[in-house]
Amino acid sequence: MDLLIPFRMAHKMNQKRINVVNKVNSTMARENQCGVFLNCGREFSVASTKAFVCQVTVMTLVAIWFAQNKNFNATKKLRNKMIKELKMLSSNLKKTLDNVNDKSQEIAQQLTGKRHIFFMGQGIAECIAKEGALKMKELTYLHCQQIKLHDLGNNFFCYLKKFPESPIIIIILDKQPDKMQMIEEVERLQGQVNFMPIIVTDIKDKTLRERFETFSSGRVFYVQRSGFALSALLCVVPLQRLAYDLTLALGYHPDKPRNLAKELTTQ
């Protein structure tokens, strides 16, 4: 209902509408002019998980199609690279999940007494941080918020002073242009205020990994490397898994969060 109203308004205004939907016989699927089906199967969980991954995957395919249709030769190599990475995505998702399962349960136990959890990512990883914060707050009922790097040295610093040992989940990608600035800023902050860093990264460099292990006290999730955009997408796996494990650790039912309906049916 929340999407159907603006969807129909766009039709009245003679705007072209392209849908990315999962349910074949849904109202939006029947009324659309063109679109793409996710084909990811039914989402049983109220706090959606696989829909996010599938939507990003499908939109990546749509972007590749538009580039091919326009015959942009400048992006041909990049398109071919993205297609190869997309073919490996399913395998990389499984490997990432296998890698983070035990670590997620361990870290979830350390978070059981926390009131606030923060998520930080730069550039494309900022969207992943927002998804992680949303999933965590939906399931655990804690205060979860996405923050930016420059917030660390400004108003957020005072917040950490008031609530020491607050967890900050930091997404650092290997292809990220400002990754060293981000690492140095987090290390600098750690010398001034007491907080709990949790790292999510695809970096394979041994020196940097040792650095992460040291300043995070071993709280590091390693995901498969799969190019810039898809490595960022893989980072959502440990965030969703951690939300699930923390929910269980707090004694809540992850598939039945309170005050959260599967569909909005009223306006």
N, C-alpha and C positions, 0 to 999 in steps of 0.2 A: 504493500500500500504506500509506503514512504517513497518508493521510486516510481510507482505507477502514475501518480498524479503529475509530476513534472514530465514524465515520459509522454503522457497524453497532451500536456500543454505544448510540448515541442511539436507534436503533430499538428495541432491547431495553428501554430505559427509557421507551418510549412518548412520545418527544419528536418534535415536528414537524420535518421536515427539508426545507430548501429548497436546491436545488443551483444553482450557477452554473458550468456546465461547457461545454467546447468540443466534445468528441467525442460524437457522438450515440449511438453504440452502446457506450460505455464502461460498465464495471460500475456506477459511481455513477449514471450516467444511467438505467440500467435499473432500479436499485433505489430510486430516489428517489420521493417522494410528489408533489412538484411542484418546478418549477425553471425556469430560463431558460437557453437555449443562447446561447453567445457568437456563434456563426456567423462567426468571424474567420478560418477556414481553418486549415490545419495549421501548427503552430509548428515550423519546421525547426531553428532555433537551440537549442542546449542551454541557453544563458543566455537565458531567455525575455525578449522585449521587448514584442511587440504584445499578449500576453496581459494584461499589467498595464494597458495603456491600455483594452483592451476590457472588462476586469473592472470598472474604475472607471466606464466609460461605462454598462455594464449596471446596476450598482448604483445609479447616478444615476437611471436609468429606473425601477428598482424602487422607489426612494424616492418618485419623483413619482407612481407608480401607487398606493402606499399612501396618500399624501396625498390624491389624488383619490378613492380608495375611501372614505376617512373623511370626505370632503367638507369639508376644512379651508378655509373661505373666506379665512381670514387669510393663507394662503400661495398663493392663486390667482394673483396677479400674479407672484410669484416663480416659480411653476411654469411659467407661460407664457413667462417670460423664459428659464428654463433650457431649455425645449423648443426655442426659437429658437436658443439657443447650441449645443445639441446638433446641430441641423441644419447648423450652420456648422463643426462640429468637424473633419470630414474635410478641408475646404478650409483651415482654420487650421493643421492638422497639416502639410499639404503646404507651405504658405507658411513655417511655422517651420523645417521641415527644409531648405528651399531657402536660408533666411536664414543658417543656422548651419553649413552644410557646410564652407565655406572656412575660417571662423574656427575650427572644431573641429580641422581638420588642423593649423592654425598653432599652436594652444595645445597640442595633443598633442605636438608636437616640443619644446615648452618643458618638458613634464612627464617626458620620458624618463629623466632622472637622479634623479627624486624617489623617496623610499622610503615616504612617508606622504602621503595625500590625505584632506582632511577636507571634510565637506558640512554646511552649516548652513541651516536654514529654521525659521521660526516659524509656529505654528498649523498650518493645513492644509498649508503647504509643508514641514513637518517630515516628513510621510509621503513626499513626493517626494525629500527629502534621503536618507532611508533607502533608497529604491529605487535612487537614484543610487549610493550607497555600495556596496550589494549588487552591482549590475551591474559596477561598477568592480573590486571585489575578486575576483569570479568570473572575470573575463576577464584581468586584468593580474597577479594574484597579489601585489599590493601591499597594504600596510596601509591600508585605507579605512574611515572611521568617520564616523557622523553625530554632530554636537555641537549643543549648545544655546547660545543667546546668552549666558546667564549664565556659561557655562563659560569664556568669553573672559577674564573678569577674575579667574577662580579658578585651579583646578589646571591648566587648559589653557595658561595663560600660561607656566608653567614648561616645559611641553612645547615650546612654540614657541621658548623660549630655548635649549633643548637641540638642537632641529632647526630652525635658521633656514631661511628660504625655503620652508617647507612650504606647499603650496597649500591654500587654503580656498575651496571653491566655495560661494558665498552666494546663496541664492534670495530675492529681494525683490519682493513683489507690490504693485501699485499700491493695491489695496483693503485692504491689510494695515494694521490700526490702529496698529501700533507701528513702521511702516517707517522713520520719521525717527529713532527711538531706535536702531534697528538700524544705520542708516547712520552715525550719529554714533559709536556704539560701535566699529564697525569702523575708522573713521577715527582714533579715539582710540588704539586698539590699534596701528594702523600707525605711530603716532608713538613707540611704546614698544618695539616688537619687529619684527623683519624677517620678513615672511611674504609669500606670493604670493596676493593676492585675485583670484578669478574670479567675475564677477557674472552671474547669470541673472535677467532681469527682463522684465516686460511694461510697465514705466513709459514713458510717452511724453513726460513733461515735459522740455523742453530743458535746463533748468538742472540737474536731477538727472542727466540723461544725461551732461552734461559733467562733472559731479562723479564719476560712475562711471568714465568714461574716464580721468580724471586719476588717481584713487587706485588704479585697477587696471591702469594702463599699457596701456589699450586692450583688456584681456581681458574683454570683455562679450558675452554672448549675449542678443540681443533676440528675444523670442517675441511672437506675436500676442496682443492683449488679447481675452479672451473671458469676461468676468465673473470672479468671484472663484474659484470652484471649478474651472472649466474652464481658466482661465489657469494655475492651479497644475498641472493635468494636462499642459498644453502644455510646461511647464518640464522635464518628464521627457525630452523629445525631445533637447535638446542634451546632457543628461547621458548618455543611452544612446549617442548618436553619438560623444561624447568618449571613452567607454569603448571603443568599437569602434576609433576612430582611434588611441588610445594603444596598444591591443593590437597593431595592425599595426605601429606605430612601434617597439614592443619586440620585434618578430619572432615573435609568437605567432599561433596560428590562432584567430580569434574564434569559429568554430563548433565547435571541438574543445578546449575547456578541459580541462586535466588534473584528475583526481580529482573530476570532476563528471559524474554520469550523468544521462541524460535522464529516467529513472524510478527510483524506489526500489522494488526488487523483493524485498528481504529485510527481515526484522524483527530 
